[in-house]
Structure formats: C-alpha cells, structure tokens
Amino acid sequence: MPPHPETWLRVTPEGLFCEPGGFHVDPLRAVDRAVITHGHADHARPGHNHVLATAETLAIMRARMGEERAGTGQQALRYGESLTINGVRVWLRPAGHVLGSAQVCLEWQGSRAVVSGDYKRRFDATCAPFEPERCDVFVTEATFALPVFIHPPADQEIARLLRSVALFPERTHVIGCYALGKAQRLISLLRAGGWDAPIPVHGALMKLCTLYEEWGVPLGPLVPATVAGKDKLVGAIVLAPPSAIADRWARRLAEPIPCLASGWMRVRQRARQGGVELPMVISDHADWPELLATCEEVQAPEIWVTHGREEALIHALGLRGIRGRALQLVGRGEEDAEA
C-alpha cells in the first residue's frame, strides 16, 4: 500500500519539506534545494542554493532579486516535463495565477501530492490556465475561502471602469495594482475591452511589463507615467502600485479618481479605508465556489489548506466527505492586499 503523503511531506520552520527528495516547496527562508511555484515574494525568497521552477518564474526571480540572489543553481522545468529527485518524481502543472506559475506535483512510492501555490480558475490571456491533477493530497491556498467572495466577471469590472472614464473625461483614473501579474492582466483586459490608447505606467511596474512582453505576452503601447505632465494624463487610465494611489505621487495627476483592482474590493470597508473611489473586484486567486470545485475536481480524499480562511474551507469540505487539515505555514500571504 502506498505511504500516506503525511509520512514524507512535513512542515518545518523553513516551510513544506519533501523528506525523501531533500527539497522544500516555496520555502520561507534560504535552503539548499527549493522548488518554487511562482515569483511573488511570499513564495519566491532569495538566497537558495538550487532552485527548480518554470523558466518564466526563474526569469521573474532574476528580474526582482538579481542573478546572484535568485539561486546559485537554477534549473527550468517545462509544464508536464518530469524529473526524479532521490526517488521522488516531480512535475509542474499550470496554476493560472501569473506568468510561469505552477502547481508542484510530487509522487513517491505510488503516493501523489500536489502543492497548488496560488491559483485562479478564470481566463487570463497573460498566463497558462490552471490544469487539475488527480492526487491523494491536494495542498490548496485559501485566500478567498469565505462564501461572501464570489468574483464577478473581470470584463464586467473593466466595463464599469470604461463607463467612469467616459463620464469623467476631465479626470485621470489611477488604478492600484500589483506589479507582477495584476498589472499585466489589467492591461490585457483593457485591450480586450477596446482601450487602444497608450497606457501610462508607474516606473515600479514597467520592468515586469517589459519582461512579460519578452515572454510573448502582448500589452500594446505603454508609456512612463512619471514623465508625463498633468495635462497629458487628462482622461487617461494610469496604472501604479497600490501604495502610490493615495500618496503625493497621485496628487500630481489631473483630479485623480483612485481605483484598486483586488478581490478584497468585495469588502466595501476595505475600499473606504483605502480612499478608493472605484473599487474593481478583479482577483488573481480562486473565489469560494472555485476553491470548492477545484478540491472536488482533483479527487483528493484529503486537502491540506495553507494561508487564508482555513476553518471555513475545512468545514465546507467536511460536509462533502473530504478530510481537511490546516498546515498553518507562517509567512504566507504577504502580498494578499493586492490579491
């Protein structure tokens, strides 16, 4: 009988450790061997000796951390390609979260576990879509694991934004969005919605937009927002880090309308506290129905839940005959404000 994954996957101070393979998945601090699901800073930490990830994630890590800190040795693995590490078969499946994001699939002595990293189930032209993998244990995120979180269609939120632009042509709409994944997805959604004008982008977002285009993701004309005068940005849609939409930088724009693109914008109090006039519920994480559907789709009899609303999801899974367990990994979700 195959061993239960709990006998060979365990939580250490560094994070989730595959004991027979001798490597960690998304470790919280520098380790000898790390398999990385994606490039967000709460999953991709600097200083590892050996790093295994998709080529896109490795490129993102180098762009964000520098060549030396992104891993002394870097090995790229294509989706669906497998390798064996000390008897553990490892392969990656798309997670649909950001460019290069992957689920880490592990099999040892006939026992299979899948670590989701962060994932979403909605269409996103800027990254490969999520692919479910059947397993004995599925390790899932739970960022939006409450019934209140049901994300509306993203194109519906873009249409709301464009209506506001048409209604207030004398003002500048500035959208707070995270530099990796959210900014590029918003640009892609705007292009699909018919917005062909050059999009002014805060300097903090430009490097990763350029990287996305280098990896074949078309974004259309982008211009630096930092060099344009106030009159040049009248009627424009400007993208900036969330921290910039309420500070001195945004006040130089033409009567700015602060917007924020995040699944957390479902919570009106968060929008009010942040001074957001136009909240946009656009998330790069699965919502409540999608989390439940995914947990059923992978057909795992046991689900391990990481950062997020573990209790609600574990309770809902129990009602469906699926055993749930909270992993309680510390250090996760540092960037969830931009989820």
Secondary structure, DSSP 8 states (H G I E B T S, - for coil): ----GGGTEEEETTEEEETTTTEEES-SS--SEEE-S-SSTTT--S--SEEEE-HHHHHHHHHHH-TTTT-SEEEE--BT-EEEETTEEEEEEE-SSSTT-EEEEEEETTEEEEE--S---S--TTS--------SEEEEEETT-STT-----HHHHHHHHHHHHHH-TTS-EEEE--TTTHHHHHHHHHHHTT--S-EEE-HHHHHHHHHHHHTT-----EEETTTS-GGGGTT-EEEE-GGGTTSHHHHTSSS-EEEEESGGGGSHHHHHHTT-SEEE---SS--HHHHHHHHHHTT-SEEEEEEE-HHHHHHHHHHTT-EEEE---TT--TTGGG-
